[in-house]
Amino acid sequence: MKKMCVFVILFSLAVFVQAKKLASLVELLNPDAMVIGNNRLYITEGTSIYIYSLGDFRLVKKFGKEGEGPQEFKIVPFSRLLAFPYNDKIYISSYARLSIFSRDGDFITEFKTIPFTNNRPFRDIFVGTASGRGEAGQNVVTIYLFNEKFVKLKELYVTDFQVGESFSLDLPINSFEFLPYRDRLYVTAGKEGLVIDVFDEKGSKLSRIKKDYNPLKVTEEFKNKTLEWFKTDLRYKNFWDFMKKRISFKTYFPAINYMFIEDQRIYILTHKKEGGNTECLVMDLKGNELKRVFLPCPDNYGMDYLPRYGFCNGNFYCLVENEDGESWELHMTEIK
């Protein structure tokens, strides 16, 4: 057992050492999220989209601003701009609209959608979130299949994340990520543990991936940093008196922190830490475990839930704020 512990620690340190700086992305000020696809980095910041080449990290294009025109986006309090690369295009979900661009940011078309929804393409239809009814009758985020007119076709998964006027916020959030990959849709059923349900394009459940995990207790440090985030974040601090009455904390961290699918692999980030790094479970598309590694992944608190990191070609890419706080860098860790 001691030898195994030593091996895990050494392996964790080796992964951490492999992390290296690739580029300084000097155009960024305060990025919200990063996604990888189409051999591009897509970084959202407010109502702007930055597109970088994954080959030489040059800025291909920056576009987007507040508004309702073809290359303008509207966001409202408690919402963010969401980007999703799919089939050599980039889909941008904003308030009541889904906009489609070429992989390099040329406008193609747009659709009006239901307000306060997050939509993305899946084959010839769409998958996304909207309000539904939870087990106790409360309004909760629910994942649906939608047709081309964004009419609900089928309910896929009912989360426990409350919405509406009487919501309460139990943190950290149980994962409900939904990722189309090829002809399958992968949904994290986070309230049920380390569980991923696999659907076809008709919404029929094909299989379930379920793994054992050891629950980790939510720490006082996490609670304190979360509350501090709500008090100081520019988007939320003015709502602190309203939010503090609705925030509670789980006893245990959810099994799944975030899910990515790339290169026929499923990457599950958990809340487990080793040497300051975050555990990543790497599986094939059937859920067979390939390896576990520990990655230099930044922690998120409060409603800062969008990742500034991702996977491509067996590598982990992460946005890291420079120590001087005046620039952002792209770092990479090899995990092949």
TORKOL-183356 format. One line per 10 residues: number of its first residue (from 1); their letters; for each residue x, y, z of N, C-alpha, C. Coordinates in steps of 0.001 Angstrom, whole numbers. Layout:
NUM) A) X,Y,Z,X,Y,Z,X,Y,Z | ...
//
This chain:
1) MKKMCVFVIL) 819,-1204,0,0,0,0,860,1263,0 | 1952,1243,797,2842,2402,832,3468,2642,-534 | 3850,1532,-1213,4439,1679,-2537,3432,2278,-3512 | 2173,1857,-3403,1152,2399,-4283,960,3889,-4031 | 950,4305,-2759,802,5731,-2431,1947,6541,-3008 | 3159,6019,-2889,4324,6713,-3425,4212,6844,-4938 | 3735,5758,-5598,3587,5796,-7054,2592,6876,-7473 | 1457,6936,-6779,439,7935,-7130,988,9340,-6969 | 1703,9594,-5867,2258,10921,-5622,3272,11287,-6692 | 4156,10355,-7028,5175,10628,-8040,4543,10847,-9404
11) FSLAVFVQAK) 3515,10044,-9703,2854,10210,-11003,2172,11559,-11079 | 1538,11975,-9959,876,13274,-9935,1879,14383,-10172 | 3023,14309,-9510,4043,15339,-9676,4583,15346,-11087 | 4739,14150,-11687,5249,14078,-13052,4314,14779,-14008 | 3001,14587,-13850,2028,15254,-14706,2110,16753,-14531 | 2232,17189,-13284,2324,18624,-13014,3564,19225,-13673 | 4691,18517,-13610,5932,19017,-14190,5798,19171,-15702 | 5007,18304,-16355,4867,18343,-17801,4116,19578,-18301 | 3373,20239,-17427,2636,21423,-17852,3621,22484,-18328 | 3342,23063,-19481,4245,24070,-20032,3452,25181,-20699
21) KLASLVELLN) 4046,26346,-20705,3427,27500,-21343,3582,27390,-22858 | 2460,27614,-23577,2486,27592,-25032,2461,28986,-25645 | 1689,29892,-25039,1529,31212,-25646,949,32182,-24635 | 1206,33461,-24851,551,34543,-24120,-569,35080,-24996 | -1781,35046,-24479,-2945,35529,-25229,-3246,36942,-24744 | -2494,37878,-25270,-2459,39239,-24722,-3764,39980,-24950 | -4599,39503,-25847,-5854,40210,-26126,-6899,40020,-25021 | -6739,38971,-24216,-7744,38642,-23213,-7634,39543,-21986 | -8785,39911,-21432,-8820,40708,-20209,-9383,39895,-19043 | -10569,39326,-19234,-11203,38542,-18168,-12050,37440,-18801
31) PDAMVIGNNR) -11419,36389,-19339,-12158,35353,-20064,-13139,34598,-19176 | -14296,34268,-19754,-15317,33505,-19038,-15125,32006,-19211 | -14818,31573,-20438,-14741,30135,-20709,-13921,29894,-21958 | -13451,28646,-22092,-12711,28226,-23275,-13213,26860,-23717 | -13426,26699,-25037,-13747,25390,-25598,-12817,25144,-26776 | -12596,23872,-27084,-11674,23489,-28154,-12428,22667,-29187 | -12210,22985,-30446,-12811,22225,-31538,-12432,22845,-32864 | -12554,22070,-33952,-12238,22592,-35287,-10798,23084,-35398 | -9895,22527,-34591,-8505,22982,-34529,-8420,24453,-34134 | -9352,24868,-33277,-9428,26247,-32814,-9663,26284,-31302
41) LYITEGTSIY) -9225,27386,-30685,-9625,27722,-29321,-10696,28795,-29415 | -11824,28559,-28774,-12899,29552,-28714,-13010,30038,-27280 | -12776,31324,-27092,-12767,31895,-25745,-13826,32989,-25678 | -14747,32863,-24724,-15790,33864,-24542,-15394,34814,-23416 | -15736,36076,-23632,-15444,37114,-22644,-16549,38160,-22747 | -17492,38107,-21808,-18642,38995,-21910,-19453,38649,-23142 | -19585,39601,-24072,-20303,39356,-25323,-19338,39245,-26502 | -18073,38972,-26228,-17071,38832,-27288,-16607,37387,-27409 | -16238,37002,-28646,-15682,35686,-28929,-14293,35868,-29523 | -13302,35224,-28932,-11945,35209,-29473,-11707,33839,-30088
51) IYSLGDFRLV) -11200,33821,-31324,-10880,32563,-31988,-9370,32522,-32230 | -8719,31504,-31673,-7280,31320,-31845,-7015,30019,-32590 | -6008,30014,-33417,-5565,28790,-34069,-4880,27895,-33050 | -5228,26616,-33072,-4590,25677,-32151,-3215,25257,-32643 | -2894,25629,-33893,-1587,25285,-34439,-500,26249,-34007 | -741,27546,-34207,284,28539,-33863,-207,29566,-32847 | -1455,29401,-32358,-2021,30238,-31291,-2166,31709,-31690 | -2232,31964,-32991,-2479,33332,-33444,-3968,33639,-33321 | -4291,34902,-33131,-5680,35333,-33079,-6245,35333,-34493 | -7205,34467,-34754,-7833,34387,-36073,-8876,35485,-36230
61) KKFGKEGEGP) -9672,35684,-35183,-10729,36686,-35259,-11287,36963,-33871 | -11695,38185,-33663,-12483,38557,-32497,-13761,39209,-33011 | -14896,38796,-32473,-16146,39413,-32887,-17144,39372,-31738 | -18253,40090,-31917,-19312,40097,-30920,-19307,41340,-30055 | -20494,41828,-29766,-20685,42924,-28838,-22126,42895,-28357 | -22443,43712,-27379,-23795,43769,-26842,-24751,44308,-27890 | -25857,43601,-28115,-26842,44065,-29083,-27669,42919,-29625 | -28412,43174,-30686,-29308,42176,-31258,-29082,41982,-32752 | -27944,42455,-33274,-27611,42265,-34678,-26997,40904,-34926 | -26626,40598,-36216,-26113,39267,-36579,-24846,38858,-35841
71) QEFKIVPFSR) -23975,39801,-35479,-22774,39457,-34725,-22785,40133,-33357 | -23984,40306,-32822,-24167,40897,-31498,-24922,39914,-30616 | -24707,40036,-29308,-25296,39085,-28383,-25891,39815,-27193 | -26948,39235,-26674,-27589,39790,-25489,-27446,38800,-24343 | -26927,39263,-23246,-26892,38445,-22036,-27564,39225,-20922 | -28141,38524,-20000,-28884,39128,-18904,-28257,38676,-17594 | -28617,39318,-16467,-28043,38885,-15182,-28196,37389,-14950 | -27156,36791,-14395,-27091,35357,-14089,-26975,34492,-15343 | -26564,35069,-16468,-26383,34265,-17674,-25017,34551,-18276 | -24563,33660,-19153,-23280,33802,-19844,-23454,33447,-21319
81) LLAFPYNDKI) -22497,33879,-22098,-22419,33457,-23493,-21794,32067,-23523 | -22395,31135,-24278,-21911,29766,-24338,-21576,29403,-25773 | -20407,28811,-25991,-19951,28440,-27330,-19785,26926,-27407 | -20152,26367,-28578,-20038,24923,-28751,-19634,24617,-30188 | -18418,24099,-30418,-18000,23720,-31776,-18627,22392,-32180 | -19111,22342,-33438,-19786,21128,-33901,-19783,21115,-35419 | -19279,20025,-36007,-19288,19843,-37458,-18713,21055,-38200 | -17537,21479,-37794,-16804,22556,-38464,-17500,23910,-38379 | -18385,24053,-37413,-19042,25340,-37154,-18930,25651,-35671 | -19280,26882,-35301,-19329,27251,-33900,-20721,27806,-33600
91) YISSYARLSI) -21362,27240,-32592,-22711,27624,-32185,-22613,28462,-30913 | -23226,29636,-30933,-23173,30553,-29800,-24571,30692,-29215 | -24727,30277,-27961,-26009,30373,-27275,-26004,31627,-26402 | -26934,32542,-26691,-27096,33757,-25895,-28560,33860,-25486 | -28965,35004,-24964,-30334,35142,-24470,-31337,35037,-25623 | -32168,33979,-25598,-33263,33766,-26545,-32793,33633,-27994 | -31541,33179,-28188,-31049,33058,-29549,-29896,32071,-29618 | -29848,31336,-30738,-28720,30465,-31047,-28157,30928,-32388 | -26889,31356,-32394,-26248,31901,-33593,-25223,30906,-34104 | -25130,30784,-35422,-24219,29822,-36040,-23208,30575,-36903
101) FSRDGDFITE) -21931,30244,-36718,-20840,30856,-37455,-19955,29759,-38043 | -19175,30107,-39062,-18146,29188,-39528,-17106,29019,-38428 | -16235,28069,-38604,-15248,27818,-37555,-14346,29027,-37309 | -14253,29935,-38303,-13419,31130,-38151,-14236,32389,-37914 | -15524,32230,-37569,-16300,33356,-37106,-17083,34120,-38148 | -17315,33540,-39325,-18156,34179,-40336,-19611,33803,-40077 | -20480,34811,-40027,-21880,34581,-39681,-22572,33732,-40743 | -23371,32736,-40287,-24127,31871,-41193,-25625,32099,-41032 | -26135,31892,-39842,-27562,32080,-39596,-27810,32121,-38090 | -29060,32312,-37703,-29404,32325,-36282,-30847,31870,-36104
111) FKTIPFTNNR) -31156,31427,-34887,-32495,30986,-34540,-32937,31685,-33261 | -34220,32007,-33186,-34785,32454,-31923,-35089,31222,-31075 | -34777,31312,-29796,-34983,30181,-28904,-35767,30630,-27677 | -36054,29678,-26810,-36744,29991,-25564,-35789,30776,-24662 | -36220,31899,-24061,-35337,32631,-23133,-34832,31732,-22003 | -33631,32022,-21552,-33000,31302,-20444,-32817,29816,-20749 | -32460,29515,-22000,-32129,28146,-22359,-30709,28093,-22908 | -30129,26913,-22863,-28793,26666,-23405,-28940,25570,-24445 | -28750,25922,-25712,-28995,24976,-26791,-27727,24689,-27588 | -27666,23467,-28119,-26570,23086,-29004,-27072,22024,-29984
121) PFRDIFVGTA) -26412,21869,-31133,-26886,20923,-32140,-26601,19482,-31753 | -27477,18596,-32219,-27267,17159,-32075,-27849,16493,-33314 | -26962,16086,-34211,-27375,15544,-35503,-28198,16603,-36251 | -29472,16318,-36587,-30297,17264,-37334,-31272,18027,-36444 | -31168,17836,-35124,-32047,18547,-34195,-31190,19252,-33152 | -31762,19534,-31985,-31029,20266,-30959,-31278,19618,-29600 | -30336,19840,-28712,-30491,19426,-27328,-30199,20647,-26470 | -30922,20774,-25364,-30709,21956,-24545,-31463,21873,-23232 | -31365,22950,-22478,-32007,23015,-21173,-33177,23985,-21211 | -34144,23703,-20382,-35276,24598,-20152,-35838,24254,-18777
131) SGRGEAGQNV) -36757,25050,-18307,-37352,24793,-17005,-38307,23611,-17070 | -38234,22765,-16045,-39154,21634,-15923,-39551,21473,-14468 | -40263,20403,-14160,-40740,20158,-12811,-39922,19084,-12120 | -39436,19416,-10921,-38695,18453,-10134,-39602,17527,-9356 | -39000,16616,-8599,-39765,15617,-7859,-40689,16242,-6823 | -40286,17382,-6266,-41109,18048,-5253,-41988,19135,-5858 | -42039,19189,-7179,-42889,20172,-7839,-42247,21517,-8093 | -40995,21681,-7696,-40302,22948,-7908,-39797,23045,-9343 | -39540,24274,-9796,-38980,24479,-11130,-37488,24153,-11100 | -37062,23277,-12009,-35656,22879,-12066,-35197,22850,-13521
141) VTIYLFNEKF) -33883,22950,-13721,-33314,22803,-15051,-33545,21370,-15535 | -34033,21262,-16769,-34322,19957,-17364,-33726,19916,-18766 | -33177,18769,-19145,-32570,18603,-20466,-33589,17970,-21412 | -33763,18607,-22578,-34732,18152,-23567,-34079,18004,-24935 | -34693,17188,-25782,-34471,17258,-27209,-35460,18261,-27792 | -34985,19091,-28740,-35828,20071,-29415,-35792,19815,-30917 | -36893,20164,-31607,-36849,20105,-33067,-36240,21382,-33619 | -36272,21537,-34957,-35617,22676,-35591,-36298,23999,-35263 | -37525,23949,-34713,-38228,25168,-34298,-38158,25356,-32782 | -37333,24561,-32139,-37103,24600,-30698,-38375,24318,-29899
151) VKLKELYVTD) -39161,23406,-30448,-40287,22836,-29723,-39795,21568,-29034 | -40141,21393,-27775,-39675,20229,-27022,-40186,18936,-27637 | -39264,17998,-27837,-39608,16685,-28367,-39642,15621,-27277 | -38653,15666,-26387,-38572,14618,-25376,-37743,15081,-24181 | -38211,14755,-23003,-37474,15032,-21771,-36443,13936,-21560 | -35184,14346,-21321,-34102,13380,-21156,-33649,13239,-19710 | -33549,14356,-19003,-33019,14282,-17639,-33497,15486,-16836 | -34015,15204,-15651,-34492,16249,-14738,-33439,16441,-13652 | -32852,17626,-13583,-31816,17897,-12598,-32444,18306,-11270 | -31601,18602,-10297,-32085,19152,-9033,-31655,20614,-8863
161) FQVGESFSLD) -31268,21258,-9976,-30837,22663,-9940,-32062,23554,-10094 | -32408,24271,-9032,-33649,25031,-9004,-33530,26361,-9751 | -34641,26752,-10390,-34753,28038,-11064,-36102,28646,-10700 | -36290,29915,-11063,-37546,30576,-10745,-37442,31435,-9505 | -38506,32101,-9174,-38495,33097,-8095,-38192,32512,-6726 | -38582,31286,-6488,-38415,30694,-5149,-37231,29738,-5065 | -36247,29910,-5962,-35139,28952,-6015,-34274,29004,-4759 | -33622,27881,-4476,-32541,27834,-3498,-31330,27239,-4202 | -30141,27553,-3698,-28907,27172,-4375,-28083,26291,-3453 | -28084,24986,-3740,-27355,24020,-2928,-26038,23711,-3630
171) LPINSFEFLP) -24940,24141,-3049,-23628,24062,-3695,-22737,23009,-3041 | -21767,22461,-3830,-21548,22655,-5261,-22607,21957,-6103 | -22799,22424,-7327,-23873,21962,-8194,-23611,20538,-8679 | -24645,19706,-8665,-24547,18383,-9283,-24455,18535,-10796 | -23496,17880,-11412,-23255,18036,-12845,-24452,17572,-13671 | -24778,18346,-14724,-25777,17915,-15707,-25303,18306,-17107 | -24042,18025,-17387,-23470,18335,-18692,-24066,17411,-19759 | -24286,17946,-20963,-24801,17131,-22071,-23949,17409,-23298 | -23349,16352,-23838,-22392,16499,-24929,-22739,15584,-26094 | -23121,16156,-27240,-23258,15339,-28455,-21872,14926,-28951
181) YRDRLYVTAG) -21731,13672,-29283,-20479,13195,-29867,-20811,12123,-30886 | -20522,12434,-32160,-20886,11559,-33267,-22394,11335,-33244 | -22844,10076,-33177,-24286,9832,-33217,-24861,9514,-31841 | -24166,9939,-30799,-24617,9688,-29440,-24628,10982,-28623 | -25473,10979,-27595,-25537,12098,-26661,-25200,11574,-25270 | -24220,12195,-24623,-23747,11781,-23302,-24198,12809,-22272 | -24925,12354,-21248,-25492,13242,-20231,-25023,12791,-18857 | -24424,13706,-18095,-24026,13371,-16728,-25239,13481,-15806 | -25612,12363,-15205,-26709,12350,-14239,-26116,12555,-12853 | -25601,13772,-12631,-24757,14047,-11470,-25411,13826,-10130
191) KEGLVIDVFD) -26737,13999,-10034,-27385,13804,-8735,-27427,12330,-8340 | -27076,11446,-9287,-27089,10005,-9023,-25691,9435,-8809 | -24674,10289,-8824,-23314,9818,-8589,-22444,9977,-9817 | -21457,9105,-9962,-20592,9147,-11133,-21282,8338,-12226 | -22267,8979,-12851,-23174,8322,-13783,-23266,9135,-15066 | -23155,8454,-16199,-23324,9066,-17518,-24325,8226,-18292 | -25414,8858,-18759,-26396,8171,-19585,-26133,8478,-21054 | -26287,7460,-21906,-25997,7583,-23335,-27297,7416,-24115 | -27610,8412,-24987,-28850,8426,-25749,-28561,8430,-27244 | -29556,7980,-28036,-29471,8157,-29477,-30219,9429,-29866
201) EKGSKLSRIK) -30292,9729,-31174,-30876,10987,-31616,-32387,11055,-31423 | -33021,9926,-31112,-34446,9931,-30813,-34726,10066,-29325 | -33654,10150,-28540,-33815,10295,-27106,-33988,8983,-26368 | -33740,7876,-27037,-33817,6567,-26377,-32516,6302,-25630 | -32625,5888,-24370,-31428,5608,-23584,-30842,4276,-24029 | -29584,4314,-24437,-28912,3131,-24957,-28122,2397,-23881 | -27523,3160,-22975,-26689,2533,-21953,-26448,3518,-20824 | -25902,3009,-19754,-25527,3840,-18599,-24126,3450,-18159 | -23277,4463,-18005,-21934,4282,-17465,-21978,4682,-16000 | -21602,3777,-15125,-21635,4061,-13690,-20366,3561,-13041
211) KDYNPLKVTE) -19731,4410,-12265,-18484,4072,-11589,-18621,4300,-10088 | -17928,3452,-9331,-17866,3660,-7885,-16968,4851,-7568 | -17259,5514,-6483,-16407,6620,-6046,-16536,6774,-4535 | -15509,7344,-3947,-15519,7606,-2511,-15924,9056,-2272 | -17067,9291,-1625,-17524,10671,-1403,-16506,11485,-608 | -16333,12740,-1008,-15426,13658,-324,-16247,14739,361 | -15950,15008,1608,-16709,16011,2340,-16396,17420,1843 | -17437,18225,1734,-17259,19635,1387,-16534,20321,2542 | -15449,21012,2232,-14595,21599,3257,-15052,23002,3646 | -14632,23432,4824,-14917,24789,5247,-14217,25799,4343
221) EFKNKTLEWF) -13042,25417,3839,-12327,26302,2919,-13150,26546,1661 | -13758,25484,1126,-14595,25642,-63,-15789,26545,240 | -16424,26343,1375,-17581,27164,1739,-17183,28637,1856 | -16072,28896,2525,-15645,30283,2722,-15280,30960,1407 | -14579,30230,533,-14198,30815,-757,-15419,31040,-1648 | -16397,30156,-1528,-17624,30323,-2297,-18376,31574,-1853 | -18536,31749,-562,-19240,32926,-54,-18492,34202,-406 | -17167,34152,-341,-16364,35315,-711,-16537,35641,-2194 | -16658,34607,-3014,-16866,34829,-4445,-18159,35602,-4688 | -19236,35204,-4038,-20510,35901,-4222,-20441,37341,-3730
231) KTDLRYKNFW) -19647,37581,-2704,-19528,38939,-2154,-18717,39868,-3047 | -17811,39303,-3854,-16855,40144,-4584,-16992,40092,-6100 | -17639,39071,-6663,-17748,38982,-8119,-18551,40157,-8655 | -18057,40759,-9733,-18679,41963,-10277,-20126,41743,-10698 | -20454,40525,-11135,-21807,40254,-11619,-22771,39905,-10497 | -22250,39508,-9338,-23122,39007,-8283,-23091,39817,-6988 | -22066,40628,-6781,-21914,41259,-5473,-23072,42183,-5112 | -23696,42783,-6116,-24846,43649,-5847,-26083,42865,-5440 | -26039,41540,-5626,-27162,40686,-5257,-26865,39886,-3997 | -25797,40229,-3269,-25368,39422,-2143,-26455,39286,-1085
241) DFMKKRISFK) -27110,40375,-714,-28150,40298,304,-29296,39387,-118 | -29549,39323,-1414,-30577,38444,-1947,-30094,37002,-1990 | -28845,36795,-2407,-28332,35442,-2607,-28030,34723,-1294 | -27526,35446,-293,-27043,34782,916,-28141,34017,1655 | -29397,34404,1443,-30510,33723,2097,-30877,32426,1383 | -30339,32241,179,-30735,31098,-632,-29621,30067,-784 | -28404,30390,-323,-27262,29502,-496,-27173,28503,649 | -26996,27237,305,-26682,26204,1285,-25579,25334,684 | -25038,24433,1493,-23938,23591,1018,-24251,22118,1241 | -23866,21311,265,-23984,19875,397,-22998,19361,1451
251) TYFPAINYMF) -23262,18183,1956,-22320,17540,2882,-21118,17000,2121 | -21374,16470,910,-20311,15873,107,-20247,16534,-1266 | -19038,16570,-1818,-18871,17034,-3181,-19552,16049,-4140 | -20131,16542,-5228,-20626,15630,-6257,-19494,14783,-6831 | -19840,13612,-7350,-18819,12732,-7915,-18186,13337,-9163 | -18995,14040,-9967,-18520,14622,-11221,-18439,16132,-11093 | -17292,16659,-11442,-17130,18109,-11508,-17427,18597,-12926 | -16806,17948,-13921,-17044,18339,-15309,-16703,17169,-16227 | -17352,17149,-17408,-17111,16094,-18391,-16716,16704,-19732 | -15757,16058,-20399,-15354,16405,-21757,-15318,15115,-22573
261) IEDQRIYILT) -15586,15210,-23866,-15437,14071,-24772,-14649,14527,-25986 | -13562,13840,-26260,-12677,14219,-27361,-11847,13011,-27758 | -11625,12843,-29064,-10742,11770,-29554,-11164,10401,-29041 | -12490,10142,-29040,-13055,8869,-28610,-12728,8539,-27156 | -12545,9564,-26374,-12315,9382,-24941,-13242,10281,-24135 | -13641,9775,-22981,-14414,10560,-22026,-13473,10973,-20902 | -13444,12261,-20614,-12625,12786,-19524,-13564,13297,-18428 | -13438,12726,-17244,-14247,13155,-16105,-13333,13782,-15058 | -13556,15051,-14781,-12849,15726,-13700,-13668,15587,-12425 | -13019,15146,-11355,-13689,15005,-10066,-13253,16136,-9148
271) HKKEGGNTEC) -13627,16053,-7893,-13207,17050,-6906,-12021,16561,-6069 | -11494,15382,-6400,-10370,14843,-5635,-9081,15560,-6008 | -8243,15824,-5017,-6983,16543,-5221,-5798,15697,-4772 | -4697,15849,-5495,-3400,15270,-5104,-2335,16301,-5439 | -1597,16736,-4431,-538,17701,-4666,-1020,18986,-5302 | -2262,19377,-5019,-2816,20590,-5589,-3427,20406,-6964 | -3288,19217,-7552,-3841,18939,-8869,-5165,18192,-8748 | -5946,18200,-9839,-7295,17646,-9849,-7324,16301,-10551 | -8049,15350,-9969,-8158,14015,-10552,-8953,14056,-11853 | -8452,13337,-12848,-9139,13176,-14128,-9230,11691,-14446
281) LVMDLKGNEL) -10450,11198,-14610,-10690,9813,-14987,-10840,9760,-16506 | -10003,8972,-17168,-10022,8846,-18627,-10628,7490,-18983 | -11698,7524,-19808,-12390,6295,-20184,-12574,6242,-21700 | -12833,5039,-22219,-13266,4950,-23608,-14763,5252,-23661 | -15364,5221,-24853,-16755,5627,-25009,-17745,4646,-24387 | -17270,3460,-24007,-18129,2499,-23332,-17993,2577,-21810 | -17093,3441,-21348,-16922,3603,-19909,-15834,2755,-19307 | -15045,2096,-20127,-13919,1324,-19593,-12799,2278,-19196 | -12324,2143,-17966,-11291,3055,-17479,-9958,2780,-18155 | -9324,3838,-18660,-8028,3737,-19310,-6907,4187,-18382
291) KRVFLPCPDN) -7151,5249,-17644,-6142,5740,-16696,-6760,6802,-15808 | -6050,7131,-14730,-6391,8267,-13882,-5143,9126,-13751 | -5302,10415,-13978,-4189,11341,-13864,-4634,12528,-13025 | -3659,13305,-12575,-3957,14511,-11803,-3419,15708,-12567 | -4311,16666,-12853,-4010,17769,-13755,-4032,19108,-13033 | -3213,20058,-13499,-3197,21403,-12902,-4418,22202,-13338 | -5538,21865,-12742,-6834,22434,-13133,-7278,23461,-12093 | -7594,24678,-12489,-7996,25707,-11515,-9335,25379,-10869 | -9500,25774,-9627,-10755,25580,-8904,-11751,26668,-9275 | -13029,26294,-9284,-14107,27243,-9539,-14981,27362,-8303
301) YGMDYLPRYG) -15485,28550,-8072,-16333,28791,-6903,-17587,29553,-7322 | -18609,29464,-6472,-19826,30204,-6732,-20473,29779,-8029 | -20818,30766,-8866,-21420,30499,-10161,-20401,30631,-11286 | -19130,30610,-10929,-18052,30632,-11924,-17801,29195,-12369 | -18797,28618,-13032,-18794,27188,-13313,-18307,26829,-14714 | -18110,27814,-15586,-17674,27504,-16947,-16170,27259,-16960 | -15719,26204,-17634,-14294,25862,-17604,-13456,26737,-18527 | -12286,27097,-18059,-11286,27770,-18893,-10219,26764,-19297 | -10650,25544,-19599,-9723,24466,-19939,-10459,23447,-20802 | -9692,22559,-21437,-10286,21534,-22280,-9246,20542,-22746
311) FCNGNFYCLV) -9670,19574,-23568,-8816,18481,-24015,-8800,18415,-25534 | -7648,18032,-26085,-7534,17817,-27524,-6269,17000,-27804 | -6418,15956,-28626,-5281,15132,-29034,-4486,14582,-27846 | -5195,14183,-26804,-4528,13615,-25641,-3801,14613,-24780 | -4085,15898,-24955,-3450,16954,-24165,-4501,17750,-23408 | -4098,18291,-22277,-4945,19148,-21452,-4482,20592,-21614 | -5393,21456,-22070,-5089,22868,-22281,-5813,23696,-21227 | -5139,24715,-20729,-5719,25506,-19643,-5293,26968,-19755 | -6251,27880,-19559,-5929,29297,-19451,-5453,29584,-18033 | -4324,30255,-17925,-3732,30568,-16625,-3426,32060,-16575
321) ENEDGESWEL) -3897,32713,-15529,-3608,34130,-15377,-2164,34321,-14937 | -1450,35187,-15636,-59,35461,-15302,48,36005,-13883 | 1167,35746,-13244,1346,36166,-11856,1216,37671,-11673 | 1536,38437,-12701,1402,39887,-12560,-47,40332,-12711 | -944,39361,-13060,-2361,39666,-13148,-2747,40532,-14318 | -1847,40719,-15253,-2131,41620,-16366,-2226,40911,-17708 | -2098,39591,-17730,-2201,38862,-18987,-2611,37423,-18710 | -3047,36742,-19784,-3443,35343,-19695,-2561,34510,-20599 | -2240,33303,-20120,-1376,32390,-20860,-2114,31085,-21125 | -1706,30403,-22195,-2220,29071,-22493,-1154,28057,-22116
331) HMTEIK) -1515,27129,-21231,-616,26073,-20790,-1133,24728,-21278 | -220,23772,-21435,-582,22442,-21900,112,21372,-21059 | -641,20306,-20773,-99,19134,-20092,-361,17903,-20954 | 688,17130,-21257,516,15911,-22034,9,14799,-21123 | -1054,14118,-21552,-1592,13023,-20734,-1775,11758,-21556 | -1136,11668,-22722,-1278,10486,-23585,-826,9220,-22865
//
